[in-house]
């Protein structure tokens, strides 16, 4: 016990004081509500998956709010502006995944001994599935929508003596999932029966096609020009005396 207090004196004091005052608890450098609310990311379709943010992101970037506009040029006038389409709502943030050090009733996220590779495998599997995710206990912009994981990257920052990852910085980008409701309309079956060819000798002669008639008119005009070429006169020159 003396060794633990020597390694983590500040974290132990801060955590105990925060719990007594019932405000917030600073655990391993991350501020968590005293009520113990855990923020999580869930895939609600099979295969079900869930990831809990022990150290939730402190900064979240929201992009794509608004519509996309286009300018229509007008000669000698200011261009007209019109709405082209709606933008895709995007979110990006970073968060820490680290192993916890437990000492009695106090949990410190030191990221030194405990492996976090199972948690990273869970994140990898959720990112590789084309299944939307939902967030719990986040802000209204995050929890009010469902998202696709568009991109995810790992930056392993610490390993233990066994070679396992114990601390990793994760970057994640999300794109808003909007369900597309397609209406299918049943069409009647259309059947086509070709007409039988008539072989009677009394059939009328098939009239020439329009392309063939144009070719004959063009050939006749060319032959007329060859028979009566146009004569060109050369202007004379008047010379002074």
NORTA-V895107 format. One record per residue. N is the residue number from 0. RES is the residue in three letters. SS is DSSP state (a for helix, b for strand, c for the rest). OMEGA is omega in whole degrees, -180 to 180 (none if undefined). NEAR is the number of other C-alpha atoms within 8 Angstrom. Layout:
n->{N:N}
res->{RES:RES}
ss->{SS:SS}
omega->{OMEGA:OMEGA}
near->{NEAR:NEAR}
This chain:
n->{0:1:2:3:4:5:6:7:8:9:10:11:12:13:14:15:16:17:18:19:20:21:22:23:24:25:26:27:28:29:30:31:32:33:34:35:36:37:38:39:40:41:42:43:44:45:46:47:48:49:50:51:52:53:54:55:56:57:58:59:60:61:62:63:64:65:66:67:68:69:70:71:72:73:74:75:76:77:78:79:80:81:82:83:84:85:86:87:88:89:90:91:92:93:94:95:96:97:98:99:100:101:102:103:104:105:106:107:108:109:110:111:112:113:114:115:116:117:118:119:120:121:122:123:124:125:126:127:128:129:130:131:132:133:134:135:136:137:138:139:140:141:142:143:144:145:146:147:148:149:150:151:152:153:154:155:156:157:158:159:160:161:162:163:164:165:166:167:168:169:170:171:172:173:174:175:176:177:178:179:180:181:182:183:184:185:186:187:188:189:190:191:192:193:194:195:196:197:198:199:200:201:202:203:204:205:206:207:208:209:210:211:212:213:214:215:216:217:218:219:220:221:222:223:224:225:226:227:228:229:230:231:232:233:234:235:236:237:238:239:240}
res->{UNK:UNK:UNK:UNK:UNK:UNK:UNK:UNK:UNK:UNK:UNK:UNK:UNK:UNK:UNK:UNK:UNK:UNK:UNK:UNK:UNK:UNK:UNK:UNK:UNK:UNK:UNK:UNK:UNK:UNK:UNK:UNK:UNK:UNK:UNK:UNK:UNK:UNK:UNK:UNK:UNK:UNK:UNK:UNK:UNK:UNK:UNK:UNK:UNK:UNK:UNK:UNK:UNK:UNK:UNK:UNK:UNK:UNK:UNK:UNK:UNK:UNK:UNK:UNK:UNK:UNK:UNK:UNK:UNK:UNK:UNK:UNK:UNK:UNK:UNK:UNK:UNK:UNK:UNK:UNK:UNK:UNK:UNK:UNK:UNK:UNK:UNK:UNK:UNK:UNK:UNK:UNK:UNK:UNK:UNK:UNK:UNK:UNK:UNK:UNK:UNK:UNK:UNK:UNK:UNK:UNK:UNK:UNK:UNK:UNK:UNK:UNK:UNK:UNK:UNK:UNK:UNK:UNK:UNK:UNK:UNK:UNK:UNK:UNK:UNK:UNK:UNK:UNK:UNK:UNK:UNK:UNK:UNK:UNK:UNK:UNK:UNK:UNK:UNK:UNK:UNK:UNK:UNK:UNK:UNK:UNK:UNK:UNK:UNK:UNK:UNK:UNK:UNK:UNK:UNK:UNK:UNK:UNK:UNK:UNK:UNK:UNK:UNK:UNK:UNK:UNK:UNK:UNK:UNK:UNK:UNK:UNK:UNK:UNK:UNK:UNK:UNK:UNK:UNK:UNK:UNK:UNK:UNK:UNK:UNK:UNK:UNK:UNK:UNK:UNK:UNK:UNK:UNK:UNK:UNK:UNK:UNK:UNK:UNK:UNK:UNK:UNK:UNK:UNK:UNK:UNK:UNK:UNK:UNK:UNK:UNK:UNK:UNK:UNK:UNK:UNK:UNK:UNK:UNK:UNK:UNK:UNK:UNK:UNK:UNK:UNK:UNK:UNK:UNK:UNK:UNK:UNK:UNK:UNK:UNK:UNK:UNK:UNK:UNK:UNK:UNK}
ss->{c:a:a:a:a:a:a:c:a:a:a:a:a:a:a:a:a:a:a:a:a:c:c:b:b:b:b:c:c:b:b:b:b:c:c:c:c:c:b:b:b:b:b:c:c:c:c:c:b:b:b:b:b:c:b:c:c:c:c:b:b:b:b:c:c:c:b:b:b:b:b:b:b:b:c:c:b:b:b:b:b:b:b:b:b:b:c:c:c:b:b:b:b:b:b:b:b:b:c:c:b:b:b:c:c:b:b:b:c:c:c:c:c:c:c:c:a:a:a:a:a:a:a:a:a:a:a:a:c:c:c:c:b:b:b:b:c:c:c:a:a:a:a:c:c:c:b:b:b:b:b:b:b:b:b:b:b:b:b:c:c:c:c:c:b:b:b:b:b:b:b:b:b:b:b:b:c:c:c:c:c:c:c:c:c:c:c:c:c:c:c:c:c:c:c:c:c:c:c:c:c:c:c:c:c:c:c:c:c:a:a:a:a:a:a:a:a:a:a:a:a:a:a:a:a:a:a:c:c:c:c:c:c:c:c:c:c:c:c:c:c}
omega->{179:179:-179:179:179:-179:-174:-179:-175:-180:-179:-179:-177:-178:-178:179:-178:-180:180:-179:177:175:177:179:178:-176:177:179:-180:-179:-180:176:180:180:178:179:-179:174:-174:176:-170:168:-171:179:-180:-5:-176:179:-179:176:180:179:174:178:-175:-180:178:180:179:-179:178:-178:178:178:-179:-178:178:-176:177:-180:179:-177:176:-176:176:179:175:-178:175:-178:-180:180:180:-179:174:180:175:-179:-176:-180:176:179:177:178:-177:171:-177:178:-178:173:-175:176:-179:179:-176:178:-179:178:-177:-179:-177:-172:-170:178:178:-177:174:178:178:176:177:178:179:-180:180:-180:-178:178:177:-178:180:179:175:-178:-180:177:171:179:-175:180:-180:-175:-179:-179:170:-168:166:174:-176:-178:178:179:180:173:-178:-175:-178:178:174:-177:178:-180:178:178:179:178:-176:174:-175:174:-176:175:-177:174:-173:178:179:-179:179:180:-177:178:179:-179:179:-180:178:179:-179:180:-180:178:-178:179:179:180:178:-178:-178:180:-179:179:179:178:-179:-179:180:180:-178:180:179:178:178:178:180:179:-180:-180:179:180:179:-179:179:178:178:-180:-178:179:178:179:178:-179:180:-179:180:-180:179:-179:178:-178:none}
near->{4:5:6:9:9:7:6:8:9:6:11:10:8:10:12:8:8:12:11:6:6:7:8:10:12:12:12:8:6:8:9:10:9:10:4:6:8:8:12:11:12:12:14:9:6:5:5:8:9:9:10:8:10:7:9:9:9:5:6:9:7:9:7:9:8:6:10:9:9:8:8:8:8:8:4:4:6:6:8:8:8:8:8:8:7:7:9:8:10:11:11:11:11:11:11:11:13:12:14:10:11:8:8:5:5:8:10:11:11:10:12:10:11:11:10:13:9:7:9:8:8:11:9:8:8:11:11:6:6:6:8:11:12:13:12:9:9:8:6:6:6:10:12:6:9:13:11:12:13:9:8:10:7:8:7:9:9:10:13:12:6:5:6:10:13:17:15:13:12:12:11:12:12:12:12:11:9:5:4:4:4:4:4:4:4:4:4:4:4:4:4:4:4:4:4:4:4:5:5:5:4:4:7:4:4:4:4:6:6:6:6:8:9:8:8:8:8:8:8:8:8:8:8:8:9:7:6:6:6:5:4:4:4:4:4:4:4:4:4:3:2}
